[in-house]
Amino acid sequence: MSAIPAEIENLTPAEKLDLVENLWDDIARTSANVPVTEEIMAEVLRRQAWRQRNPGRGKTLEEIIDTLGVRL
């Protein structure tokens, strides 16, 4: 990855966070175009198989978020 352009380095922390949020939203809107590596897909399939073999076990994303006390 290349160096951070000066225009971005000179932003305030709040402006940088705003930029990151906007970039993340843009990626989410075009998520169909984001490549998924074989390793990531293998992990997703492994977790899906575990979930199917172990119904009722594990936690939902919402439960994990509540446990961690974070906000998405």
N, C-alpha and C positions, 0 to 999 in steps of 0.2 A: 504494500500500500504506500502511496506517496505521502509526502509531508502535508501537514495541514496548511491550507492557504492562509495568508496573513489576514484576509478579511474575516475568517472564522476565528483565528487566534485572538483577534482584537475584540471579539464580542464579549459581553459580560456573561457571567455564569447563567443568569436567567435567559439571556438571548440564546446561548448555546443549548440550553434545555429546550427552549421553544423550537429551535432548529431541529434538534433530535426528534422531538415529538412529531413535527411536520414530516420529517423523513420517514419515520416509523409508520405514520398513517399512510404515506404514499406507498410504501412497500406493502402494507396490508391490503390496500386497494388493488394492487397488481400481484398478489401472492401466487396466482396461477403461473406467473412467469419466473418465480424464484426456483432455482434448481434445487432438488433434493438429492443429496449424495446417496450412494449405495449404503454407506455406513449408517446414515440417519434412517433410511427406509428399513434396514435390517433391525435397528433398535425399535422402531415403531412396531414392526411386525412381531418382534420378540415380546414386547410389552402387551400387545393385543392378545397374543396367544396365552400369556400368563393370566391375563384378566379373564379370558374365556375358561381357563382351567380352574380358576379360583374365584368363582362368583361371590360377591359380597365382601371380598377382602380388598384391601387397598383403600385408598382415599380418592375422593373426587378433587378436582382442581379447587373448587370452592372450599372444601374442608382444609386443604393444605394452606390456602390463602388465609383462612380464619386462624389456623394454628400459628402461622408465622406473623400474623397481625400486619400484613402488608396490603397495599392498595394497588390494584392494576388499572 
